Amino acid sequence: MKKLVLIIGLFFAVTSCIVSTATKVVTTAGKVAIGAVKATVNGIDWAITKANGKIDDSRLNGKWKVVGLFKGGFDEFSSQNTQNNYVNCIEGNELYEFKVKKEKFIHYNCGSTIPMEYKYKFSFEKNPETRTKENMITYGPSYFSVLDVTKKTLALEGYFVEENGIRVKSICLLERVK
């Protein structure tokens, strides 16, 4: 009888541990999924998230090719079911090159060999539009937010798309050039 009670007690203890662990896993996965926005560029799925805290700006260093431009800020982008890709380079690629130690970035328009060079300041500060702390790149009279950067991908939010001569808030997706 004692063995039966012990076995039943152990069964309930193990079951409750498994259930509580599974609940923690599901809760954590739910928190991660809330901030992610998915997009498809050239048949490749992207999960765009806003970085949680300050990004190490050295991860920006290097050359990046624009593969996606999507109209709308992060919040509008996340509520759209289908996004239109506004990349319209007929010849060549649109490139951004960041030189972090010199605090400089170079922008090459579609297929252009003439670069536009900018001095920039990278900071973690309040965005004047959203009033939340974000990773910001300020250059000249303008700025954009760094949503996230990995070894292969970079997501920026700023005014990259033009409609009827007016710059529209948009998200720019970039891939590292090897």
C-alpha positions, 0 to 999 in steps of 0.5 A: 500500500505504501508503494502505491501511495508513493508511486501516485505521489511521484506521478503527480509531482512529475506531472506538475513539473512538466506542466509548469515547465511547458507553461513557462516555455509557451509564455516565453515563446509568446513574448518573443513572438509579439515583437516580431513582424514577418516579411517575405523578400525575394522568397526569403522570410524575414522576422523583423523585431525591435532590439531590446536595449542598446545595440553594439554599433560595431555590428553595423560595420561593413557593406549592406545591400537593400533588399526590401523597402516597405511603406509604414513604420514598425507599428503600421507594418506589423498590422498589414497583411501583405506588404509591397516591396518598393525596391525598384533598382533596375540597374545595380544595387542600392548599398549602404556602407558603415564605417563605425570607427570613423562615424561615417556611412556611405550611400550608393544609389541604385547602380551609381558609382558616385557615393554620398558620404555622411558623418553620423552619430549613433545613440540610444535615445528617445525618438522624437516621433515615438517618444520611446528609447531607440537605437538612432543614427543621426546625420545632418538634418535627418535620422533613422532608427536601427530596429535590429542587426545580425551578422547577415541582416539589418533592419532600419526604420526611417524615411526611405520611400517617396510617394508623389515627391513626399518622403514616407516613413518606411522600413528598409531591409538590408543584407550584408554584402560579402 
